[in-house]
Amino acid sequence: MAQQHSGPTLVVLAQGAQNLDDVETFGKQDAYLQLSLNFNNASSFQKTFVHKNAGKAPVWNQTFSLSLAGEPELFIEIMDEETTADAVIAFAAIPINQVVYAPGGVMNGVFGVFTPNGKQQGEVNLTLTVYNVPGQNATPAGPPQIVRGISHISEPHQQRVKSLKNKERAADVGSVAAGGLLAVGVGLLANKLMTDNKKEEAARKEAEQKAQMEREKFEQDKRRLEEEKANFQRAQTGQQTHSQHGQEQHQQQQYQQSSHEHGAGDKKGKVGKDKKHKKEKKDKKDKKGKGSGSSSSSSSSSSSSDSD
């Protein structure tokens, strides 16, 4: 039986990832994915199981359900489980509106993910489905096909990821100190932090510009689709109006032709009646004239007889 959803809901099937950055110094990464609609609330994150020794291509195939309350984006983080503090492998923000506008409100997408310093590295495969969201595309979804989805860097989210990365580094410093190499380890890590911070700042600016370009392109594509839809609707309306006008003209022409033929028939009939009336009048007159002539002849004959 299909699961029922009483309110707006986003269902996420986390299938897996590929081509991820390798943050493990020794061995293979033990990767898991965590996701949330509000990255500021650490307790709101839901997590997959840890795929041990997954390396750069973990597989999870786990489903999660998140209640929507107008949140515009889904935030994902791919982590490497460690004995101290877990390391960030990649992260991304995924706009939910692309799922709302997808046929049937379903999207089987491949989304690019980013390293903490803003470099795009790897992809994650998610099947996203929305239920009971106002304005969602009601067109029935066809056979599931993988499409390239839109993802980007949210700067506040990136700040959280960097904080997680710093915690992981601090844990590494503690491990070095426990091994009796505190001074050397702290110095090396301090230098590495300074170098990494400079690289991260440069990468962040570049990533922000790229993310802005992607958002602008998405909005342009959206406006273009809306304009094409409006033009199509106007063209349909114009064709219907032209067809209706043509029918009205044809009906008017038929009416005028019928009226003309009827008028001509009445006129012809009237002329025929006038001719018939004149002929009857003439015949009557001629008959009367003949009758008068006959009477005169009879009177003359009678008078002649009397005289004899």
C-alpha positions in Angstrom: 0.0 0.0 0.0 1.3 3.5 -1.0 2.3 5.7 1.9 -0.2 8.5 2.6 0.9 12.1 3.1 -1.5 14.5 4.8 0.5 17.7 4.1 3.2 19.0 1.9 6.0 16.4 1.9 9.4 15.8 0.2 10.4 12.2 -0.1 14.1 11.6 -0.8 15.6 8.3 -2.0 19.4 8.6 -1.5 20.7 6.1 -4.0 24.5 6.8 -4.0 27.4 9.0 -5.1 30.4 8.8 -7.4 33.6 10.6 -8.2 33.9 12.0 -4.7 36.9 13.7 -3.3 39.1 11.4 -1.1 39.7 12.9 2.3 41.1 9.7 3.8 44.9 9.6 4.3 45.0 5.8 4.8 42.5 3.3 3.6 39.1 4.0 2.1 36.4 6.4 3.2 33.5 5.2 5.3 30.9 7.4 3.7 27.4 8.4 4.8 24.9 11.1 3.7 23.0 13.4 6.0 20.2 15.8 4.8 18.0 18.5 6.2 15.7 21.4 5.3 17.3 23.6 8.0 21.1 23.2 8.4 21.1 25.6 11.4 19.2 22.9 13.4 21.8 20.1 13.8 19.2 17.7 15.3 17.1 18.0 12.1 19.6 16.1 10.0 18.6 12.5 8.9 21.4 10.1 8.1 22.0 7.1 5.9 23.9 4.1 7.2 27.7 4.2 6.9 29.0 2.4 3.8 32.3 1.0 5.1 35.3 1.2 2.7 33.1 2.8 0.1 35.9 5.1 -1.1 34.7 7.5 -3.8 31.5 5.7 -4.8 29.2 4.9 -1.8 25.8 3.3 -2.2 22.9 3.7 0.3 19.5 3.3 -1.4 17.7 4.7 1.7 14.4 6.7 1.7 13.6 9.7 3.9 10.4 11.7 4.4 10.6 15.4 5.2 7.6 17.7 6.0 7.6 20.9 4.0 6.7 24.3 5.4 7.7 26.5 2.5 11.5 25.7 2.7 13.1 26.5 -0.6 16.1 24.1 -0.5 17.3 20.7 0.6 20.8 20.7 2.2 22.9 17.6 1.9 26.3 16.7 3.4 28.4 13.6 2.6 30.7 12.7 5.5 33.5 10.3 6.2 33.1 8.5 9.6 36.2 8.9 11.8 37.0 7.7 15.3 37.4 11.4 16.4 35.4 13.9 14.4 33.8 13.0 11.1 35.3 14.7 8.0 33.3 16.5 5.4 33.7 15.0 1.9 31.2 17.2 0.0 28.0 19.3 0.4 25.4 21.0 -1.7 22.1 23.0 -1.7 19.3 21.7 -4.0 16.4 24.0 -5.0 13.1 22.2 -4.3 11.1 24.1 -7.0 12.8 22.1 -9.8 11.0 19.1 -8.3 7.7 20.9 -7.9 7.8 21.8 -11.6 8.9 18.3 -12.8 6.2 16.1 -14.3 4.2 14.4 -11.6 6.4 16.2 -9.0 9.1 13.5 -9.4 12.7 14.0 -10.3 15.4 11.3 -10.6 18.4 13.6 -10.6 22.2 13.6 -10.6 23.4 16.7 -8.6 26.9 18.1 -8.4 28.5 18.3 -5.0 31.2 20.6 -3.7 34.2 20.3 -1.4 34.4 22.6 1.7 36.6 25.0 -0.2 34.0 25.4 -3.0 35.4 23.1 -5.7 32.9 21.0 -7.6 33.9 17.3 -7.1 31.6 14.4 -7.7 27.9 13.8 -8.0 25.1 12.4 -5.8 22.1 10.5 -7.2 18.8 11.4 -5.5 15.2 10.6 -6.5 13.0 13.5 -5.1 9.2 13.4 -4.9 6.9 16.1 -3.6 3.3 15.5 -2.4 0.5 18.0 -1.7 2.6 21.0 -2.7 0.5 24.0 -4.1 1.3 24.6 -7.8 3.1 21.3 -8.4 3.1 19.9 -11.9 0.1 17.5 -12.1 1.2 16.0 -15.5 1.7 12.3 -15.0 5.3 11.3 -14.8 6.6 9.0 -17.5 9.2 6.2 -17.0 11.9 7.3 -14.6 14.8 8.8 -16.4 18.0 10.3 -14.8 18.3 14.0 -15.5 21.0 16.6 -14.5 19.6 18.5 -11.6 20.5 21.9 -10.3 22.7 22.3 -7.2 24.7 25.2 -5.8 26.6 26.5 -2.8 24.7 28.3 -0.1 27.2 30.6 1.6 25.7 30.1 5.2 25.7 26.4 4.6 29.3 26.5 3.5 30.2 28.3 6.7 28.7 25.4 8.7 30.7 22.9 6.6 33.9 24.8 7.2 33.2 24.8 11.0 32.8 21.0 10.8 36.1 20.8 8.9 37.8 22.9 11.6 36.5 20.6 14.3 37.8 17.6 12.4 41.2 19.3 12.1 41.2 20.2 15.8 40.5 16.5 16.6 43.5 15.6 14.4 45.6 18.0 16.5 44.5 16.3 19.6 45.5 13.0 18.2 49.0 14.3 17.3 49.4 15.7 20.8 48.4 12.3 22.3 51.1 10.8 20.2 53.8 13.0 21.8 54.1 15.2 18.7 52.1 18.2 20.0 54.5 21.0 19.1 55.4 19.7 15.7 51.8 18.7 14.9 50.3 22.0 16.0 52.9 24.0 14.0 52.3 21.9 10.9 48.5 22.1 11.2 48.7 25.8 11.9 50.6 26.4 8.7 48.3 24.1 6.8 45.3 25.9 8.2 46.7 29.3 7.0 47.4 27.9 3.6 44.1 26.2 3.3 42.2 29.3 4.5 43.8 31.3 1.7 42.9 28.7 -0.9 39.4 28.4 0.5 38.8 32.1 0.3 39.9 32.2 -3.3 37.8 29.1 -4.1 34.8 30.5 -2.2 34.8 33.6 -4.4 35.1 31.6 -7.6 32.3 29.2 -6.4 30.0 32.1 -5.5 30.4 33.6 -9.0 29.7 30.2 -10.5 26.7 29.6 -8.3 25.3 33.0 -9.2 25.7 32.3 -12.9 23.8 29.0 -12.4 21.0 30.7 -10.5 20.7 33.4 -13.2 20.6 30.7 -15.9 17.9 28.8 -14.1 15.8 31.9 -13.8 16.4 32.8 -17.5 15.3 29.3 -18.5 12.3 29.5 -16.3 11.2 32.9 -17.8 11.8 31.6 -21.3 9.6 28.6 -20.7 6.9 30.8 -19.2 7.0 33.1 -22.2 6.8 30.2 -24.7 3.8 28.9 -22.8 2.1 32.3 -22.9 2.9 32.7 -26.7 1.4 29.3 -27.3 -1.8 30.1 -25.4 -2.1 33.4 -27.3 -1.7 31.7 -30.6 -4.4 29.1 -29.7 -6.8 31.9 -28.7 -6.1 33.8 -32.0 -6.8 30.7 -34.1 -10.1 30.1 -32.3 -11.1 33.8 -32.8 -10.2 33.7 -36.6 -12.2 30.5 -37.1 -15.2 31.9 -35.3 -15.0 35.1 -37.4 -14.8 33.1 -40.6 -17.9 31.1 -39.7 -19.9 34.3 -39.0 -18.9 35.7 -42.3 -20.0 32.5 -44.1 -23.3 32.5 -42.3 -23.9 36.2 -43.2 -23.1 35.6 -46.9 -25.5 32.6 -47.0 -28.2 34.8 -45.4 -27.7 37.6 -47.9 -27.8 35.2 -50.9 -31.0 33.6 -49.6 -32.6 37.0 -49.1 -31.7 38.1 -52.6 -33.1 34.9 -54.2 -36.3 35.2 -52.2 -36.7 38.9 -53.3 -36.1 38.0 -56.9 -38.7 35.3 -56.7 -41.3 37.6 -55.2 -40.7 40.3 -57.9 -41.0 37.7 -60.7 -44.2 36.4 -59.2 -45.7 39.9 -59.0 -44.9 40.6 -62.7 -46.6 37.4 -63.7 -49.7 38.3 -61.7 -49.8 41.7 -63.3 -49.6 40.2 -66.8 -52.4 37.7 -66.0 -54.6 40.5 -64.6 -54.1 42.6 -67.7 -54.9 39.7 -69.9 -58.1 38.8 -68.0 -59.1 42.5 -68.2 -58.5 42.6 -71.9 -60.4 39.4 -72.5 -63.3 40.6 -70.5 -63.4 43.9 -72.5 -63.2 42.1 -75.8 -66.0 39.8 -74.8 -68.1 42.7 -73.7 -67.5 44.4 -77.1 -68.6 41.4 -79.0 -71.7 41.1 -77.0 -72.6 44.7 -77.8 -72.1 44.3 -81.5 -74.4 41.3 -81.6 -77.2 43.2 -79.9 -77.0 46.0 -82.4 -77.2 43.6 -85.4 -80.3 42.0 -83.9 -82.1 45.3 -83.5 -81.3 46.4 -87.1 -82.7 43.1 -88.5 -85.9 43.5 -86.5 -86.5 47.0 -87.7 -86.1 45.9 -91.3 -88.7 43.2 -90.9 -91.3 45.6 -89.5 -90.8 48.0 -92.4 -91.6 45.3 -94.9 
